[in-house]
């Protein structure tokens, strides 16, 4: 016997309680027979005005995330998706590797993280668009968060031309960033020296904007929620094409 709705895959998803973008974007990407099951990491909508505030936010999330995973384990998930991204970039590639091992230990299943998903997406998209070496990044973070995003991709050997941090003033306000603001950010970081654009910050609802931007720029524009869900599907043998979310889900 298998789950009547999630008969192909039951994804457990953890995200901060303030995040209003991950759940609707993931649900739109779910193929038939694949279901997403959220557990909220309880955090306050705390003000974020500087690096110290951002560091504290990361600490609060880290302290509460394991409890959220324990709640998901009661529904016998097949795979865990981390629906927050800042922590997955923290302390570069070494930090991401340690976090992945920890989350797999806590959950008892395979784990998909945004940082690793973006790495895999860049590799796969280089087969379609040509070699990707120089990238630009967009985040909702304060400078300390941007520093860790830069470090992660630099550790992988990418030439990070720029990291544009939007400096959103609270976790909830990240999701208030409009599509026009996201388009402006894409145009700001794009130039002929950039092979691909990568967006971090799962509460930025950028999946649709990134898909459209790929068409007008003719280069990869990777929204982290799209890359993360794509990575979770493909690593579990699910090859469904989901149109409307760019080249990752519609081709690969």
Rosetta blueprint (number, residue, H / E / L):
1 X L
2 X L
3 X L
4 X L
5 X L
6 X L
7 X L
8 X L
9 X E
10 X E
11 X E
12 X E
13 X E
14 X E
15 X E
16 X E
17 X L
18 X L
19 X L
20 X L
21 X L
22 X H
23 X H
24 X H
25 X H
26 X H
27 X H
28 X H
29 X H
30 X L
31 X L
32 X L
33 X L
34 X E
35 X E
36 X E
37 X E
38 X E
39 X E
40 X E
41 X E
42 X L
43 X L
44 X L
45 X L
46 X L
47 X E
48 X L
49 X L
50 X L
51 X H
52 X H
53 X H
54 X H
55 X H
56 X H
57 X H
58 X H
59 X H
60 X H
61 X H
62 X H
63 X H
64 X H
65 X H
66 X H
67 X H
68 X H
69 X H
70 X H
71 X H
72 X H
73 X H
74 X L
75 X L
76 X L
77 X L
78 X L
79 X E
80 X E
81 X E
82 X E
83 X L
84 X L
85 X L
86 X H
87 X H
88 X H
89 X H
90 X L
91 X L
92 X H
93 X H
94 X H
95 X H
96 X H
97 X H
98 X H
99 X H
100 X H
101 X H
102 X H
103 X H
104 X H
105 X H
106 X H
107 X H
108 X L
109 X L
110 X E
111 X E
112 X E
113 X L
114 X H
115 X H
116 X H
117 X H
118 X H
119 X H
120 X H
121 X H
122 X H
123 X H
124 X H
125 X H
126 X H
127 X H
128 X H
129 X H
130 X L
131 X L
132 X L
133 X L
134 X E
135 X E
136 X E
137 X E
138 X E
139 X E
140 X L
141 X L
142 X L
143 X H
144 X H
145 X H
146 X H
147 X H
148 X H
149 X H
150 X H
151 X H
152 X H
153 X H
154 X H
155 X H
156 X L
157 X L
158 X L
159 X E
160 X E
161 X E
162 X E
163 X E
164 X E
165 X E
166 X L
167 X L
168 X L
169 X L
170 X E
171 X H
172 X H
173 X H
174 X H
175 X L
176 X L
177 X L
178 X L
179 X H
180 X H
181 X H
182 X H
183 X H
184 X H
185 X H
186 X H
187 X H
188 X H
189 X H
190 X L
191 X L
192 X L
193 X L
194 X L
195 X L
196 X E
197 X E
198 X E
199 X E
200 X L
201 X L
202 X L
203 X L
204 X L
205 X L
206 X L
207 X H
208 X H
209 X H
210 X H
211 X H
212 X H
213 X H
214 X H
215 X H
216 X H
217 X H
218 X L
219 X L
220 X E
221 X E
222 X E
223 X E
224 X H
225 X H
226 X H
227 X H
228 X H
229 X H
230 X H
231 X H
232 X H
233 X H
234 X H
235 X H
236 X L
237 X L
238 X L
239 X L
240 X L
241 X L
242 X L
243 X L
244 X L
245 X L
246 X L
247 X H
248 X H
249 X H
250 X H
251 X H
252 X L
